[in-house]
Amino acid sequence: MNWSDRLEELVLTQEQRDAFLDRMRVQVGPEDYRRIETFCQLAVTLGKDNLSKLRHLLFGRKTETTERICPAVESVVEAAPPAAPKPPPKGHGRCGARHYTGARWIQVSHPSLQKGQRCPQCQKGSLRAQRRRGVLLRIHGSPPISATGWSLEKLRCDTCGEVFTAPAPPEAGTTKYDESVGVTVAMLRYGSGMPHYRLARLQQSLGVPLPESTQWELMTPLFQLALLIFQELVRQTAQSPLLHNDDTSMRILELRRPGSATAAEIVPERKGTFTTGIVGSVGDHPVALFMTGWRHAGENLAGVLQHRAAELPPPIQMCDALSRNTCGEFDSILANCLGHGRREFVGLATSFPEQVRFVLEQIREVYRADAQSKQLGLTAQQRLLHHQTHSKPVMDKLHQWISQQLEEKKVEPNSGLGQAMGYLLRHWEPLTLFLRQAGAPLDNNVCERALKMAILHRKNSLSYKTLNGAQTGDLFMSLIHTCRLNGANPFKYLLAIATHPEAVKLGPPAWMPWNYPKSATTPDSS
């Protein structure tokens, strides 16, 4: 039994608690007994529901499926039919050759045979090229940043003293650091959350030193080029018909230092700094934007929507019900996250199993209808009609049931269950926008998944040092995650930017993550 499951042992009845304290009074000293008594009182104060929330905060939930949260009661009269065998779980670690898009592929021809020749086996037929080629893979390890050195021979005349040095080979290049070095540092730092000092320590141990200051200097030219693309990406995303937004806390040490120039710009009432995630689309291409500072998610979204064309209708805004997500000055059609409403009930399953199971089952039917619409490939208008046919009766039934529970005093309004029900009723209109507005999503999960990049950075680095460093992280995380959303290789994309500086400066719109390969084939004018 792990620590997560052992938290349930803290919940004792009054008789069990008194008996336990009587045993402890005899076995331990007075000082230790006072501590144990305090812990027991703390468990009573927290209660079963709060202990469940504490376990979630400390260890996380393995899953929030209805069957795991509220297991079905087994029928005594009739045994359930045997379940069908489950397919083998994924995660075996094997990847097909098509996944190795970053490998260097070498075309190997047959050494002695060519297509059209007579078959050496039967001497009757002719050889024809097969569409499916044989595949061999050999994977080798190397430092993240590797180096190659050339030792140039020098000859000196013993009479005139002239020194003759062997010419450098073409592959030696003209600079010490290739453009790919800055790209690799950006990918490790902002794509995988590896701090500069850890990469410096790793490179030192592998015999290819790369100090922290050098890493930053190598990323600076790439940042200046990528900034032009990021600004264009913001402008195009502002035209999106649907925008998700949310934020997570993020430390910036410069803003916490009293007397610093940047800290003086913050409104005195502001106590925290955040990373905002905004997910929209440009045509059929999803886009993720990150913005770090003291502004809330709603204010950052308002900054993006300043670039929206005046003739366009207000976009659908998907977020949770926090006021800071809508605190900016902009027009939008508000939709709230149904997943947040569902999550209000998840932690109450142990105390109110029947009521919680009913709510989760109703919401599950809505998600099943949404999954069906995706499987059928329905348009936004067809999906709206599908939800109105299948989901609206379910949500109406849920609304009527919750209202009845509160009106008939079957649930105490100030209890955990009553507050969860009140949350749904207070935000019912934005929570059910998908029943009235074509294109409205059910939840904000796509934005929460995007914010995991910022959370990964926070776990590994704890904070940004300066506001400039935070803005650098926002830019690279935006481009890297947008590449991932569009199935593009972020390393190849950033490398194409780094190796085509003049082309990027002349036309940033041609260098979006989904159209860069066509532009990258054009040689740089420089």
N, C-alpha and C positions, 0 to 999 in steps of 0.2 A: 504494500500500500504506500503510495507516494504522499508528499506533504499536502498536495491539493485535496486528496480524499480525507486525510486525517483532520482537516479543519472541522469536519462534521462532528468529531468526537467532543468538541468543546460545548456542544448543545446538550445540557443535562437537565433532568427534572429537578424540582426542589428537593425531593428526598435523596436523589443521587448526589446532588451537590452538597447537602448537609453531611451525608455519610463520608463523602470524599474529604471534606474539610476536617471531620473528626479524626480520620486516619492520619492526615497530614499534621494535625496538631501534636500528635504523639511522636511522629517519626522525624520531624524537622525542628529546627530551632525557632524561636519567636520571630526573628527578623525574616527568615525564609518563609515562615507561615504567613506573615503579613503580605508578602509579595504574591504568594499563591492565592490568598483570599482576594487580592486586588484583581488578579487575572480572571478569577471566576466571576467577579462582579462585572468585569469588562465584557465577558462573554454574554452575561445576562443582558447588559445594556445594548450590545450590538444586535442580539436576536438572530434568528435563523436566516432571515432574508438578507440582513446586512453582512453576515458571515459569507453568504453565497456571493455577494457583490465583492467582498474583500478577496475571496478566492479567485474571482474573475480578474481583479486588478493585479494580483500577484502572479498568477500562473496562467491566465488566459483560459478561454473556453476551447475545448477541442472541436466542438461543433455546436451549432444552435438549431439543429433540426428538431422538428416537433416531436418525433419519436424518441429522441434522446432526452429532451427537456421534460416531456410529459409521457412516459412510457404507457402504452395501452394496457388496460387491465385484462388479464387473461380470462377467458370465459370458462366457467366450471362445467357448464352443461355440454358444450360441444367443443371438441378440440379443434384448434386451428389447423388448416391443411399445411403440409410441409412446404416450407419456402423453397423457391427455385434456387438452384446453385448460383452463387454470385460469380461474376467474371473475375479473373485474377486481377489484383490491384495493379495500378500503374506505378511507375517509379522504379523500374528495373535498372535504369541507368544506361541502357543501350540506345544509341542514336543511329539512325540511318545515314548513309553517305550524303543524302540531300541536305542534311542539316549542317554540314561542314562548309558553309558558304565562305568562310574566311580562310579556308585551306588553299594552298598553292597546288593547283591541279596540273599535272603533266600528261599530255597525250602520248601514249606509247603505241607505236605501230608494230605489226608482226615483223620479226627480223628477216623472215625468208619467204613469206607469202603475201600476195596482194589480191584484192578483189578482182574477179574476172579470170583468174588462173584456173587451170585444171585441178580438181581435187586430188591431193597426193595419196588419199586412202583408196578411193574406188576407181580413180582414173577415168570417170565418166562425166560427173557433174562439174559445174563451175562454182567458184567461191563467191558468196555475196556478203556484203557488209551487214552486220546485225545492228539494229537500232539500240539495243541494250548492251552496253559495253561492260566488260569485267571491271571490278573496282577493288583496289587495295588501298588501305590507309595505314600510315605509320605516323604516330604522334610522338613528339619529343618535347621535353621540357627545356625552358630557358628563362633567364631573368626577364621580368617585365620590360625593362629597358636594357638592351644588349649593346655591345660596342664591338667594333672591328678596328684594329690598328694596323698601320702599314709601316714597316721599317725600311726606310729608303737608304740605299747604299750611297756613301759619299766617297769620292776619289779626289785626292789633292796632288797637284803637281809638285814634285820635290825641287823644282827649279824656280818657277814663277809664283808658286803658291796658290794658283787658281784652284778652286774647289768645284767639282762637278757632282751634282746630286741627281740621283735617279728620278725620272719624272713620276709624278703621282698617277695612279691608274684612274680612269674616268669614274669608276664607282666610288672613289674616295670623296667626290663632291667638292664643294667650295666652302662649306661651313662645318663647324664641329658637330652641331646638333641638327639632325634631320627634322623635317616638319612633323614626322610621325611621333617624335618624342613628346612634344606638347600635347598632341592628341591623346596619347596613351596616359599621360598624367591626368588630363581632364576626365578621361573615362574611369580611371581608378579612383580619382578623388570624388567626383560628383555622380558617377554612374554606379560605383560599388561602395562608396562611403569610406575609402581608405584615406586617413589623414596624411598630410605631407610628411610629418615626422616618421610615421611608420614606413612609408615608401622609402624615405631616405635611409632608414635603418636597414631595411631589406636589401636595398641596392648596395649598401656598404658591405653587408655580409656576403653578397654574391660577387663582389669584386668589381662592380661597375658603379662607383659613387655618383650620387645625384642629390646634392644638398637641397634643403627646403627652399632657400632663396632662388636657386637655379630653376627649380620646378615652377615657381611663380613667374619668373621672367620668361620662361618658354611658353607659358599659357597666355601671356599678355597680348601678343600679336593675334593669336587665334580669337581671343575675347573681343578685340576691336573689330575684327571682321564679322564674327558671329553676332555682334550687337546690331549691325545693320539688318541682318536677317530676322533677329528677334523682334525688332521694332516693326518690321513688315508683317511678321507673324501675328503680333498683337492687333495691328490694323485689320488684317483679314479675319481674325477670330471674332472681332467685334461685330461682324456682320452675321454671325451664326444665329440660327433660329432658336437654338437651345443652348443654355450655358449652365454648367454645374459650378458651384463654388462652396468652399469650406476652408477652414484654416486649422493650424495646430501651433502650439507654442514653440518658440525658438529663441534662444539666447543670443544676444549680440553684446559682447563684452564692452565695446566702445560706448554703447548707450547706457551701460550701467556705471560708467566711471563719472563721478560728479565733476563738473567743470569742463568736460570735453565739448568741443564745438558742435558735434552732432547731437549730443544729449540735450543741448540747450534748445534745439529745434522742436523737441517733443512737447506736446501739450502737457501741463503739469498733472492733469487728471489721468493720463495714460500710465499704467503701471506695468504693462507687459509688451512683449514683442512677439510677432507671429510670422509664420510662413503660410501664405494663402495659395491654394490650388484652384485654378480655373480651367475647366475642361469644356471645350466647344468643338466646332468643326468648321472646316473650309471645304465646301462642297461635300464630298463623301469621305473626306480625310479628317480623322480626329486630331485635335491639338490639345496639348497640356501646357499651361503657363504657371510659373511659380513666381511669387513676389514676397519678399521678406522685409519687414520693418515694423513700425508701431501702428500702422493702419490695419483696420479690421478687414475681413473678407468682403463685406459690402462696399466699403470705401475703395478697395482695389478693383472690384468689379465696376464701380462707377467710373474709375479712371480708364478702364478698357472701353466701356461703352461711350466714352467721349468721341471715339473714332467711328462710331456707328453712323451709317448714312441716315439722314433725316427722313427720307421717304420710306424707310423700312418700318414695319410694325414692331411693337415691343417684343423682345424675345421671351421665351419661357425660361424662368430661373428656377433651377432645382437646388435646394439646400435643406438643412434641418431648420428647426423652428427658433434657433437662437437669433436674438435681435441684431447682433453684430453682423449677421450675414445679409441683412437688408438695410443697413444704416446709411448707405450712400444715397445720393440724389440721382435717381434714374427710374425710368418706367420699365416694368416687367410684368409678366404674368406669373405669379408666384405659385410654385409647387413645392410641397414639403415631402420629406423622405418617409415613405411608408416603413422602411426598415427600422428607422429610429422609433416610430410608434410601436412596432412589434417588439423591439428590444426593451421597451418599458415593462413588458410583461414577462420577459424571459427569466429575470432574476426572482420572480415571485412564484415560480412553479412549485417549489416545495411547500409553500404555505397555502396556496390556492390552486391545487392541481386541476380541478374540474373546470373552473372559470378560465384559467390560463389556457388549458388545452382547447377549449371552445374557440377562444380568440385566435390562437395560432392556426387552428384548422381552417377557419374562415379566410385568414390571410393567405394560407397555403393555396387555397383554391384560386385566389387572384393571381398568384405567381405562376400557377400551372396554366392558367389561361394566357398569361403573357408569354410563357415559354412556347405554347402552341402557336401563337401568332408569329413568333420568330421562326419556328420550324416550317411554317407554311409560307414564309417569305411575304407576309402581308405588307401593303403600303401603310402609311401613317393613318389615312382615313379608314382603311379596312380594319386596321388594328383597333381604332376607336370603336367601330361598330362591333367588333368581336368582344371588346371589354364591356360595352353597353349591354350586350346580349348575355354574357356569361358572368361577368364580375359585378355588375350593378346589383342584381338581386342578392348576391352574397354580402356586399357592403351595406345594402339597405337593411338586411337582416341583422348584421352586426351592430349597426347604429341603433336599431330599435331595441335590441337586447341590452346594450350598454345603458341606454336611456331608461329602460325599465328597471334595471338593477339599481340605478341610483335613485330614481323616483320612488320606488317601493321600499327604499331603505334596506335593501338586501346587502348592500356594500357600504361600509363607512367611507364617506368622501375623503377623510384625512388619512385613511390607511394607504398602504402601498398600492393595493389593487385599485382603490378609488382614485388615487392620483394618476395612475396609468390610464384609467378610463377617461378621466378628465382631460388628459393630454390629447387623446384621440378626438374627443368632442370639441375641444377648443380650436383645434386645427383641422377639423373635418374637411372644410372646403379645399384648402391647398393639398391636403393628403389625398383627396380623391379627384384631383384635376385630370388625371388620366381617363376619367369617365366622361369628361366634357370637352377636352382640348386634344386635337390630333397632335401626336408627336410628344406628348407629355410622358416622361418616364415614371416608373414606380418608386425608384429610390435614388440615392446619391452615391451608390457604391463605386461608380467609375471614378468619382473625385476622391473618395476615401482611399481607393487603391493607388491613385496617383500620389497622394500625400505620403504614402509609405516611403517614397524616395527621401523626402525631408526628414521623416522619422528615422530612417536608416542613418542619415547624416548625424542627427541629434544623438543617437545611441553610440556612434563611433567617435564623434568629435566633441560632443557635449554642447558646442556653441560655435558661432563665428566670432572672429576677433574684431573685425571692423564692418561697417556698413558696406564698404566697397567689396569686401570679401563675400558678404551675403548676396550682393547683386550679381557677383560673378557666379556664385553657386546657382542662383535662380536661372541665369541665362543657360548655363550648360545643362542643368537638370531639365529645363524646358525642351531644349533641342534633343537631348538623349531620349527622354520619355516619349516625345512626339515621334521620333524614329521608331521606337519600339511599338507604339500604337499602330503605326502604318506598315509594320513588317520590314522596315529598312534597317540596314546595318549601321548603327550610330558611329562606329569607328571609321568605316569607309566614308560616311557622310562628312564628318568633321575633317578627315584627311583631304577630301575633295575641296572643302572650303580653304584649308590651309595652303593647298598647292595651286589655287586659282585666285589669288588676292585681287587682281585687277578686274576679273570678270565679276566677282562678288560685289565690288564697289560700284560697277557700272549698272548692274541689274539684280538687286537683292530678291525681287519677286520670282526670278527664275531659279532660285536656290532654296526653295522649300524642301523639306525632307522627302516629299513624295515626287518631286520632279527633278531632283539634282542629277541623276545619272545621265540624262540627255545633255545637260549643260556641262557636266564634268568631262565629257568626251571631247569638248572643244578645247584646243590648246590655249594656254594663258597668253594674252597679248604681250605680257611682259617678257 
